[in-house]
Amino acid sequence: MTDTALVTGASTGIGKAFARQLAHDGLDLVIVARSADKLEALADEIRSETGRRVTVLARDLGVQDASAHLVDDVASAGITVDLLLNNAGFGLHSPVATSDPDRLAAMVQLNCGVLTELTQRFLPGMLKRRHGTILNVASTASFQPIPTMAAYAASKAYVLSFTEALWHEVAGQGVRVLALCPGPTDTPFFEVAGEDFSGAGKRTTDQLIATAKRALAQGRPSVVDGLPNALLARTARFVPKRPALWGAKRYVAPRS
Ligand SMILES: NC(=O)c1ccc[n+]([C@@H]2O[C@H](COP(=O)([O-])OP(=O)(O)OC[C@H]3O[C@@H](n4cnc5c(N)ncnc54)[C@H](OP(=O)(O)O)[C@@H]3O)[C@@H](O)[C@H]2O)c1
């Protein structure tokens, strides 16, 4: 039977690129985001290019009970999810004191809450079938606090910690778990975060997907995309806090 991947945040950027790649790799898809028009256009493109079954579930994952409803709708459609890509998320480049409180709360809920709920709801079935993959999108921001992006970096530290612990919990039970940590990647992310980052050195979504595939094949709990990003992430652990915070702020400052 054909495997099905559920991709959150599939209307643009990393999720859209993964959706295309997974379909080309032979998986059916459930694609989720708010922008119904973008999802429908992507579904049409993928169906005509690959012949795969693509189910569009356009919705705001930030509203109450969104995860429960999504899981119910997937089950009602008779779909079994074999690969869960928890990718939907956004950043907020703004000091805590002056951030819009609703937007801050929505970001934490989407980046952490929804990811946790979907993982927990799809995991038991995967364990029962001894077959499945959970791919959670973290960030290089997972590795150090970032002044002016405090809640975003903290949310991604949560994703990394949660996913690595889960990797160990399910080891040897037929379910693969990976925290994928992109550095700056060429997507609309920076626009949404309120950043101006034309940024040389951005990685492509193709490079990121290749990194994820390698890490899954190696059974790793987490992976950072790109050697310079991986070196920076490792270094951050050994630098004393004050200079690390100063450096992190300077690194993102030109983007504000
Ligand atoms: N690009 C980077 O440099 C970078 C680096 C590190 C980590 N990441 C992480 O990678 C993931 C994907 O980001 P991206 O770079 O691909 O950015 P993006 O192009 O802005 O994609 C974000 C996706 O999330 C969806 N989304 C946002 N809010 C949603 C909501 N309330 N309900 C449902 N879907 C929602 C968006 O679709 P709609 O607007 O249609 O809802 C979109 O499909 C995020 O978790 C981000 O934190 C990105």
The ligand as a MOL file (V3000), in Angstrom:
LIG
                    3D

  0  0  0     0  0            999 V3000
M  V30 BEGIN CTAB
M  V30 COUNTS 48 52 0 0 0
M  V30 BEGIN ATOM
M  V30 1 N 13.3000 29.7500 6.1290 0
M  V30 2 C 14.1690 29.7210 7.1210 0
M  V30 3 O 15.2190 30.3810 7.0560 0
M  V30 4 C 13.9130 28.8500 8.3270 0
M  V30 5 C 14.9950 28.6240 9.1980 0
M  V30 6 C 14.7910 27.8290 10.3090 0
M  V30 7 C 13.5570 27.2530 10.5430 0
M  V30 8 N 12.5240 27.4930 9.6820 0 CHG=1
M  V30 9 C 11.2310 26.8700 9.9960 0
M  V30 10 O 10.7470 26.2100 8.8430 0
M  V30 11 C 9.3340 26.1060 8.9210 0
M  V30 12 C 8.7360 26.5120 7.5820 0
M  V30 13 O 9.0600 27.8660 7.3330 0
M  V30 14 P 9.3500 28.4390 5.8740 0
M  V30 15 O 10.7480 28.9310 5.8700 0
M  V30 16 O 8.9340 27.4860 4.8280 0 CHG=-1
M  V30 17 O 8.4180 29.7210 5.9230 0
M  V30 18 P 7.0710 30.0560 5.1240 0
M  V30 19 O 7.3220 29.9630 3.6680 0
M  V30 20 O 6.5700 31.3420 5.6960 0
M  V30 21 O 6.0840 28.8390 5.4940 0
M  V30 22 C 5.3090 28.7700 6.6490 0
M  V30 23 C 4.1380 27.8410 6.3840 0
M  V30 24 O 3.3580 27.7240 7.5810 0
M  V30 25 C 1.9930 27.9530 7.2550 0
M  V30 26 N 1.2870 28.5240 8.3990 0
M  V30 27 C 1.5980 29.6480 9.0850 0
M  V30 28 N 0.6870 29.8950 10.0380 0
M  V30 29 C -0.2250 28.8820 9.9470 0
M  V30 30 C -1.4200 28.5720 10.6660 0
M  V30 31 N -1.8670 29.3410 11.6680 0
M  V30 32 N -2.1260 27.4700 10.3110 0
M  V30 33 C -1.7010 26.6830 9.2840 0
M  V30 34 N -0.5680 26.9200 8.5770 0
M  V30 35 C 0.1450 28.0130 8.9090 0
M  V30 36 C 2.0290 28.9230 6.0830 0
M  V30 37 O 0.8690 28.8170 5.2790 0
M  V30 38 P -0.3810 29.8280 5.2830 0
M  V30 39 O 0.1550 31.2170 5.4280 0
M  V30 40 O -1.0270 29.5370 3.9790 0
M  V30 41 O -1.2030 29.3830 6.4400 0
M  V30 42 C 3.2130 28.3550 5.2990 0
M  V30 43 O 2.7920 27.3040 4.4710 0
M  V30 44 C 8.9100 26.9730 10.1100 0
M  V30 45 O 8.6350 26.1490 11.2100 0
M  V30 46 C 10.1230 27.8390 10.3720 0
M  V30 47 O 10.2140 28.2450 11.7190 0
M  V30 48 C 12.6750 28.2700 8.5900 0
M  V30 END ATOM
M  V30 BEGIN BOND
M  V30 1 1 1 2
M  V30 2 2 2 3
M  V30 3 1 2 4
M  V30 4 1 4 5
M  V30 5 2 4 48
M  V30 6 2 5 6
M  V30 7 1 6 7
M  V30 8 2 7 8
M  V30 9 1 8 9
M  V30 10 1 8 48
M  V30 11 1 9 10
M  V30 12 1 9 46
M  V30 13 1 10 11
M  V30 14 1 11 12
M  V30 15 1 11 44
M  V30 16 1 12 13
M  V30 17 1 13 14
M  V30 18 2 14 15
M  V30 19 1 14 16
M  V30 20 1 14 17
M  V30 21 1 17 18
M  V30 22 2 18 19
M  V30 23 1 18 20
M  V30 24 1 18 21
M  V30 25 1 21 22
M  V30 26 1 22 23
M  V30 27 1 23 24
M  V30 28 1 23 42
M  V30 29 1 24 25
M  V30 30 1 25 26
M  V30 31 1 25 36
M  V30 32 1 26 27
M  V30 33 1 26 35
M  V30 34 2 27 28
M  V30 35 1 28 29
M  V30 36 1 29 30
M  V30 37 2 29 35
M  V30 38 1 30 31
M  V30 39 2 30 32
M  V30 40 1 32 33
M  V30 41 2 33 34
M  V30 42 1 34 35
M  V30 43 1 36 37
M  V30 44 1 36 42
M  V30 45 1 37 38
M  V30 46 2 38 39
M  V30 47 1 38 40
M  V30 48 1 38 41
M  V30 49 1 42 43
M  V30 50 1 44 45
M  V30 51 1 44 46
M  V30 52 1 46 47
M  V30 END BOND
M  V30 END CTAB
M  END
